[in-house]
Structures are given as C-alpha cells and as structure tokens.
Amino acid sequence: MTAGLQDLFERFVGDPSPEHFLRLRERMVAEPTYNPAADDVEVAGRLLADGEAERAREALVPVMTNYLLSPRAHLLLAAACERLGEAEGARRGRAIAAACVLALLASGDGSAERPYLVTRVSDEHDVLDHVGARRTRQSLRRRDGRAFDVFDLVGGGEVWFDITEAYERLGGAYTE
C-alpha cells in the first residue's frame, strides 16, 4: 500500500467521518490495484469455513488495499485473527468493519437522490444486512452518466447504491 493511501486509511480508522471516508474512497478507487470484481474475500471466507484461519489471513492481508472500505473483508480478517488467538487483531478488524458500515450508511440515505456510495457489490449486501432490509430484486440503472444498483425491498420501497466507479473499472460490464 502506498504511503499516501496508508495515511488516508489510518485517518479514516482514527476518525471515520464522512470527509475521511470520501477522501479514502476517492483515492482507493483511483489505485491501479482497485478491482471491484476480485473474489479474495469469498476465497478467504471459504478457507475460514474450512477451519483454515491462517490461510484465510494469508489470502487477505496482501490484498487489503483493494478492500480498505469493505466491512466483510475486515470481519473475515478479524475472525481469522480471533481463531488464531490474536485478540488485538480481532478487535481492530471488528472496529474497522463497524467504521466501514457506519461510513457507508453516512454516505447517503439509499434514495435515488442520495444513494449509498460503495466500492463493491459485497458492500451493498453488508449495508442491506446491517439495516435488516430483505430484498426481492436487483437491477442496474443509469442516470446522468452514473451507474446504480437498485434493490427492490420486501414490502415495498427500494434502496439505491452508486456503483459508477466499480462499473467503469469493469469496462461497463457488470455481473453480481
């Protein structure tokens, strides 16, 4: 991780304000290593489920630059640390995951006018799970040069996520 990105990340961890979140997010999505379609978190999750905590941690640590704002990645790293008896690493990972969720929630209100700003699809699911929203359908919508994932909710309503940077990084190709 570059020194500048590390500094922005540490500022965010110390003060997960919307300002620090937006600065870190902007810098992160500009990094050449940013890959919104990477599946390292899924791989680490399977390793952890198989009882391979050390391998899960080894899979995550070198790629965390790509997951700095991912609640799921930090929770998996925390779980791996916990299983390895590393209480401080587990505590830090849980704290960062909580800061990420709160920052994602503060980035908008989920409406079409103020969608949540995410860096990957798993962030959308983390936000929806955190607020207890059950979804029925997901669709891609474009408006004013931006790309959005929109989830229809059980019982009515919808939640909007701005995925423009991820969508552009993938060349306009989107898969869940």
C-alpha positions in Angstrom: 0.0 0.0 0.0 1.4 3.4 -0.9 2.2 5.8 2.0 -0.5 8.2 0.9 -3.2 5.6 0.9 -2.0 4.2 4.2 -2.1 7.6 5.7 -5.7 8.2 4.5 -6.7 4.8 5.8 -5.3 5.5 9.2 -7.0 8.8 9.3 -10.3 7.1 8.5 -9.7 4.5 11.2 -9.0 7.2 13.7 -11.9 9.3 12.7 -14.4 7.5 10.3 -16.1 10.8 9.4 -17.8 11.3 6.0 -14.9 13.5 5.0 -12.3 10.9 5.7 -14.4 8.2 4.1 -14.9 10.2 0.9 -11.1 11.0 0.6 -10.1 7.4 1.2 -12.8 6.1 -1.2 -11.7 8.5 -3.9 -8.0 7.6 -3.6 -8.8 3.9 -3.3 -10.9 3.6 -6.5 -8.1 5.6 -8.3 -5.5 3.0 -7.4 -4.3 0.7 -10.2 -4.9 -2.3 -7.9 -8.6 -1.5 -7.3 -10.6 -4.4 -8.6 -14.3 -4.4 -7.7 -14.7 -7.9 -9.1 -11.9 -9.5 -7.1 -13.1 -12.6 -5.2 -10.4 -12.7 -2.5 -13.0 -12.2 0.3 -15.0 -15.2 -1.0 -11.9 -17.3 -1.1 -10.9 -16.3 2.4 -14.4 -16.9 3.7 -14.3 -20.5 2.3 -10.9 -21.1 3.9 -12.2 -19.8 7.2 -15.3 -22.0 7.0 -13.0 -25.0 6.4 -11.0 -24.2 9.6 -8.1 -22.7 7.7 -7.7 -19.4 9.7 -4.0 -18.9 8.9 -4.5 -19.5 5.2 -7.6 -17.1 5.2 -5.4 -14.4 6.8 -2.6 -15.1 4.3 -5.1 -14.7 1.5 -6.5 -11.4 2.8 -3.5 -9.4 4.1 -1.7 -8.9 0.8 -4.8 -7.7 -1.0 -6.4 -5.5 1.7 -5.6 -2.3 -0.3 -8.4 -3.5 -2.6 -10.8 -3.9 0.4 -10.0 -1.0 2.7 -13.6 0.0 2.9 -15.1 -3.5 2.9 -16.9 -4.4 6.1 -16.9 -8.1 5.1 -13.1 -8.2 4.5 -12.3 -6.7 7.9 -14.8 -9.0 9.6 -13.2 -12.0 8.0 -9.7 -10.8 8.9 -11.0 -10.3 12.5 -12.4 -13.8 12.6 -9.2 -15.3 11.3 -7.2 -13.4 14.0 -9.6 -14.4 16.7 -9.3 -18.1 15.7 -5.5 -17.7 15.8 -5.6 -16.2 19.3 -4.7 -12.7 18.2 -7.1 -10.7 20.3 -5.8 -7.2 19.2 -6.0 -8.0 15.5 -9.6 -9.3 16.0 -10.6 -6.2 18.0 -9.1 -3.9 15.3 -10.7 -5.8 12.5 -14.2 -5.6 14.1 -13.7 -1.9 14.9 -12.7 -1.1 11.3 -15.6 -3.2 9.9 -18.0 -1.2 12.1 -16.5 2.1 11.0 -16.9 1.0 7.3 -20.6 0.2 7.8 -21.3 3.5 9.5 -19.4 5.4 6.9 -21.3 3.6 4.1 -24.6 4.5 5.8 -23.5 8.1 6.2 -22.5 8.4 2.5 -26.2 8.7 1.5 -29.7 7.6 2.5 -30.3 5.0 -0.1 -32.6 7.1 -2.1 -32.3 7.9 -5.8 -31.3 11.4 -4.9 -28.7 10.3 -2.2 -27.6 6.8 -3.0 -25.1 5.0 -0.8 -21.5 5.1 -2.2 -19.9 1.7 -2.4 -16.8 0.2 -3.9 -18.1 -3.4 -4.5 -21.2 -5.5 -4.6 -20.5 -7.1 -1.2 -20.7 -3.6 0.4 -24.3 -3.3 -0.8 -25.2 -6.6 0.8 -23.4 -5.6 4.0 -25.4 -2.4 4.2 -28.7 -4.1 3.5 -28.0 -6.9 6.0 -27.0 -4.3 8.6 -30.3 -2.4 8.3 -32.3 -5.7 8.1 -33.6 -5.0 4.6 -34.8 -8.0 2.8 -34.6 -7.7 -1.0 -36.6 -9.2 -3.8 -34.8 -8.0 -6.9 -31.7 -6.1 -8.0 -31.4 -4.0 -11.2 -28.8 -1.9 -12.9 -29.9 1.7 -13.7 -28.1 4.5 -15.3 -28.9 8.2 -14.9 -27.0 11.4 -15.6 -23.8 9.5 -16.5 -23.8 7.4 -13.3 -24.5 3.7 -12.7 -26.6 2.5 -9.8 -27.6 -0.9 -8.3 -31.2 -0.6 -7.1 -32.7 -3.2 -4.8 -36.5 -3.7 -4.5 -37.4 -4.5 -0.9 -39.9 -6.9 0.5 -42.9 -4.9 1.5 -42.1 -2.1 -1.0 -39.6 0.5 -1.4 -36.1 0.4 -2.9 -32.5 1.1 -2.0 -30.0 2.8 -4.4 -26.3 2.3 -4.5 -23.9 4.4 -6.6 -21.6 1.9 -8.3 -20.2 4.3 -11.0 -16.5 3.8 -10.3 -16.8 0.0 -10.0 -18.9 -0.2 -13.2 -16.4 1.9 -15.1 -13.4 -0.1 -13.8 -15.1 -3.2 -15.1 -15.5 -1.5 -18.5 -19.2 -1.1 -18.2 -19.6 -4.9 -17.8 -21.5 -5.8 -14.6 -22.1 -9.1 -13.0 -23.1 -9.9 -9.5 
